[in-house]
């Protein structure tokens, strides 16, 4: 008699159950990694803006305008720090990151980065692609008469 080779139904069911358990435990970790990656990208942008702002302040100090408003290296400044405008942000971080100016807080960024000028609060809200400035995945840079702040909100990434 010829011996048949192959898998039994029980063996196949066990393999499917094991794969299902692995999928259930691995999928949430993968989803969390995406959120972490987006938040890390925002933190990288924050570091870039902070670094650029440090250089701008140093140049303003050398020029003797760190206590007034002026222009340093084509960047408009207030009290030595870059203004919270689209032009200042893109000039400060060399504009190589592919950005677009957002018309309102509800418009999604279609470029790699979107920048919304919140003139009422003297802030620039920087968002990654497919996010809105009114959402909860952004970097808010504020220069309120020299009081500078950088706030990352990654809760909605």
PLY file of the C-alpha trace (Angstrom):
ply
format ascii 1.0
element vertex 157
property float x
property float y
property float z
element edge 156
property int vertex1
property int vertex2
end_header
0.00 0.00 0.00
1.17 3.50 -0.92
1.71 5.92 2.01
0.13 9.36 1.51
1.91 12.48 2.66
0.35 15.78 3.61
-1.20 17.66 6.50
-4.15 16.53 8.51
-7.10 18.80 9.15
-6.13 19.14 12.81
-2.61 20.28 11.91
-3.98 22.92 9.53
-6.42 24.20 12.17
-3.62 24.48 14.75
-1.45 26.47 12.30
-4.35 28.84 11.51
-5.00 29.39 15.22
-1.32 30.14 15.89
-1.20 32.61 12.97
-4.36 34.27 14.25
-2.88 34.73 17.71
0.30 36.21 16.23
-1.72 38.61 14.07
-3.81 39.79 17.01
-0.74 40.51 19.14
1.45 42.01 16.40
-1.07 44.31 14.66
-1.58 46.77 17.56
2.17 47.11 18.01
2.59 47.98 14.33
-0.17 50.61 14.52
1.46 52.20 17.60
4.78 52.35 15.78
3.22 54.53 13.07
1.96 57.02 15.66
5.35 57.01 17.37
7.07 57.62 14.04
4.86 60.61 13.25
5.44 62.06 16.72
9.19 61.53 16.34
9.05 63.37 13.01
7.36 66.32 14.73
10.06 66.28 17.41
12.69 66.29 14.66
11.05 69.34 13.11
10.98 70.98 16.55
14.72 70.38 16.91
15.31 71.79 13.43
13.36 74.97 14.20
15.10 75.34 17.59
18.52 74.89 15.99
17.76 77.38 13.23
16.42 79.83 15.77
19.60 79.55 17.85
21.66 80.45 14.80
19.36 83.36 13.97
19.62 84.68 17.54
23.43 84.40 17.43
23.51 86.36 14.17
21.13 88.94 15.63
23.40 89.31 18.68
26.42 89.80 16.44
24.50 92.46 14.48
23.42 94.10 17.76
19.67 93.72 17.12
18.84 90.98 19.62
16.66 93.42 21.61
14.72 94.87 18.68
12.96 93.77 15.51
14.86 93.39 12.29
16.04 91.02 9.60
18.89 88.57 9.95
19.96 86.33 7.07
16.67 87.11 5.27
14.67 86.07 8.35
12.36 88.61 10.02
13.03 88.66 13.76
11.50 89.96 16.97
13.85 90.29 19.95
16.45 88.27 18.04
14.26 85.24 17.34
12.55 84.33 14.07
9.01 85.58 13.64
6.26 82.96 13.60
5.56 83.33 9.87
5.69 81.01 6.89
8.50 83.04 5.31
10.64 83.05 8.45
10.18 79.35 9.18
10.95 78.21 5.64
13.97 80.50 5.40
15.24 79.42 8.81
15.15 75.68 8.07
16.39 76.21 4.52
13.02 75.49 2.86
14.32 72.15 1.65
11.70 70.12 3.47
8.85 70.67 0.98
6.33 72.94 2.63
3.17 74.80 1.71
1.40 77.69 3.39
-2.03 76.68 4.70
-4.91 79.11 4.16
-6.83 78.01 7.25
-6.70 75.61 10.19
-9.08 73.22 8.45
-7.06 72.73 5.24
-5.04 69.51 5.04
-1.37 69.79 4.20
-0.70 68.34 0.75
3.05 68.96 0.82
5.39 67.13 3.20
4.77 69.93 5.72
2.06 72.56 6.03
2.51 75.84 7.88
-0.38 77.93 9.13
0.28 81.47 10.35
-1.83 82.13 13.44
-1.26 85.88 13.47
-3.70 86.49 16.34
-1.53 84.37 18.65
1.82 85.21 16.99
2.28 81.51 16.25
3.12 79.24 13.35
1.49 75.81 13.37
3.54 73.23 11.48
1.82 69.97 10.48
2.91 66.86 8.55
1.26 65.81 5.30
-2.47 64.97 5.46
-2.94 66.78 8.80
-4.70 70.07 9.60
-3.42 72.91 11.77
-6.58 72.64 13.86
-5.91 68.98 14.66
-3.81 67.31 17.31
-0.73 66.36 15.30
1.35 69.52 15.08
4.23 71.68 16.23
3.30 75.15 17.41
6.09 77.72 17.32
5.35 81.00 19.09
7.35 84.23 19.24
5.41 86.63 21.43
7.73 89.64 21.66
10.78 87.47 22.32
9.03 84.89 24.51
9.63 81.84 22.31
7.99 78.44 22.75
7.92 75.16 20.85
5.03 72.80 21.63
4.58 69.37 20.03
1.12 67.80 20.14
1.35 64.23 18.90
-1.83 62.92 20.50
-3.71 62.75 17.20
-0.96 61.51 14.92
0 1
1 2
2 3
3 4
4 5
5 6
6 7
7 8
8 9
9 10
10 11
11 12
12 13
13 14
14 15
15 16
16 17
17 18
18 19
19 20
20 21
21 22
22 23
23 24
24 25
25 26
26 27
27 28
28 29
29 30
30 31
31 32
32 33
33 34
34 35
35 36
36 37
37 38
38 39
39 40
40 41
41 42
42 43
43 44
44 45
45 46
46 47
47 48
48 49
49 50
50 51
51 52
52 53
53 54
54 55
55 56
56 57
57 58
58 59
59 60
60 61
61 62
62 63
63 64
64 65
65 66
66 67
67 68
68 69
69 70
70 71
71 72
72 73
73 74
74 75
75 76
76 77
77 78
78 79
79 80
80 81
81 82
82 83
83 84
84 85
85 86
86 87
87 88
88 89
89 90
90 91
91 92
92 93
93 94
94 95
95 96
96 97
97 98
98 99
99 100
100 101
101 102
102 103
103 104
104 105
105 106
106 107
107 108
108 109
109 110
110 111
111 112
112 113
113 114
114 115
115 116
116 117
117 118
118 119
119 120
120 121
121 122
122 123
123 124
124 125
125 126
126 127
127 128
128 129
129 130
130 131
131 132
132 133
133 134
134 135
135 136
136 137
137 138
138 139
139 140
140 141
141 142
142 143
143 144
144 145
145 146
146 147
147 148
148 149
149 150
150 151
151 152
152 153
153 154
154 155
155 156
